[in-house]
Amino acid sequence: CGFPCQPNSVMNVKKSENDQRRDPMAKALEYIRVKRPKYFVLENVVGIMHVSKGAVWRSLVDELDALDGYAWDYRILDPCKHANSPQSRPRVYLCGKRDCATPLEWPDEVPLTRRCVDLLDERAAGGIPAAPCYLKMLQTWGIDKDQPGIVEFCAASRAYSPYKKGAPIAPLAPDELPHVLKADVAPCVIKHDPGPYANHLGRYLTADECLKLQGFEPSAVRRPQVTPLQMRQLTGNAMHCGVLARVLAKLLDCEA
């Protein structure tokens, strides 16, 4: 279960311990208690460990500790470190195994051999260009339109706001540029509009490109009847396929 991350995400500035979007987390724990599956995998943003001064995390840990007959553990896993997938998407995985007498094992780190720009399709048709306000952000940051890389406008502007109050507007410094324009490891694919933007291609990523960054083979995915934007958003809410495969392989003691 990858329960909703919005109540715990750094992208959500208004957080509450009583946010109803945490209800699926409670339902997942209830399912484990009642149905007692052999294994379970829970996943969420790392912010769940810190939101509400740690109260949400402590409550979750207490619930898992109270499960009768389960050994459980957690790790923060990132596709670019654990799945040879060029996307920075650290997530906390909480895994449990019923009637287990030995400690749970976790995937080792693996070398990253692919760049995120290599997953993009230069011939993709129907790419959506950025709105003028976002093009203005690129101009303010001093990013040339031909520079290869992926920008996630919403996440980047939180750390490198092009509209800093009381400060002169200036291009990014050379050491700041790689934190905004990423050619090797892409920013996290998130649901938040407008989504990841391929700067050198002059368009947002397609749904297929987002699926590739999430570890999926696009041709193997059965698509719901939704718009391309909705498909990108669904992809941004999914667990990373490659990381999940390696976690399950460890739980099931089989090869990924």
VENKA-V93312 format. One record per backbone hydrogen bond with DSSP energy under -0.5 kcal/mol. NH is the residue of the N-H (numbers start at 1). CO is the residue of the C=O. Records with the same first field share a line. If there is no record, write none. Layout:
NH: CO + CO
This chain:
3: 1
8: 5
9: 5
12: 9
13: 11
15: 13
19: 16
22: 19
23: 20
25: 22
26: 22
27: 23
28: 24
29: 25
30: 26
31: 27
32: 28
33: 29
34: 30
35: 31
36: 31 + 32
40: 96
42: 94
43: 1
44: 92
46: 90
48: 45
49: 46
50: 47
51: 47
53: 50
54: 50 + 51
55: 52
56: 51
58: 54
59: 55
60: 56
61: 57
62: 58
63: 59
64: 60
65: 61
66: 62
67: 64
70: 67
71: 97
73: 95
75: 93
77: 75 + 91
80: 87
81: 78
82: 78
83: 79
85: 79
87: 85
88: 186
89: 87
91: 77
92: 44
93: 75 + 91
94: 42
95: 73 + 93
96: 40
97: 71
98: 38
99: 69
100: 97
101: 99
110: 81
113: 111
116: 184
117: 183
118: 115
119: 116
120: 117
122: 120
124: 121
129: 127
134: 131
135: 131
136: 132
137: 133
138: 134
139: 135
140: 136
141: 137
142: 138 + 139
143: 138
144: 142
147: 144
150: 182
151: 197
153: 151 + 195
156: 152
157: 153
158: 154 + 155
159: 155 + 156
160: 156
164: 161
167: 164
170: 168
172: 141
176: 173
177: 173
178: 174
179: 176
180: 176 + 177
181: 177
182: 150 + 180
183: 181
186: 86 + 184
190: 188
197: 151
198: 203
199: 149 + 197
200: 149
201: 198
202: 198 + 199
203: 198
204: 128
205: 196
210: 206
211: 207
212: 208
213: 209
214: 210
215: 212
216: 211
218: 216
220: 217
221: 218
222: 220
223: 221
226: 224
231: 227
232: 228
233: 229
234: 230
235: 231
236: 232
237: 233 + 234
238: 235
241: 214 + 239
244: 240
245: 241
246: 242
247: 243
248: 244
249: 245
250: 246
251: 247
252: 248
253: 249
254: 249
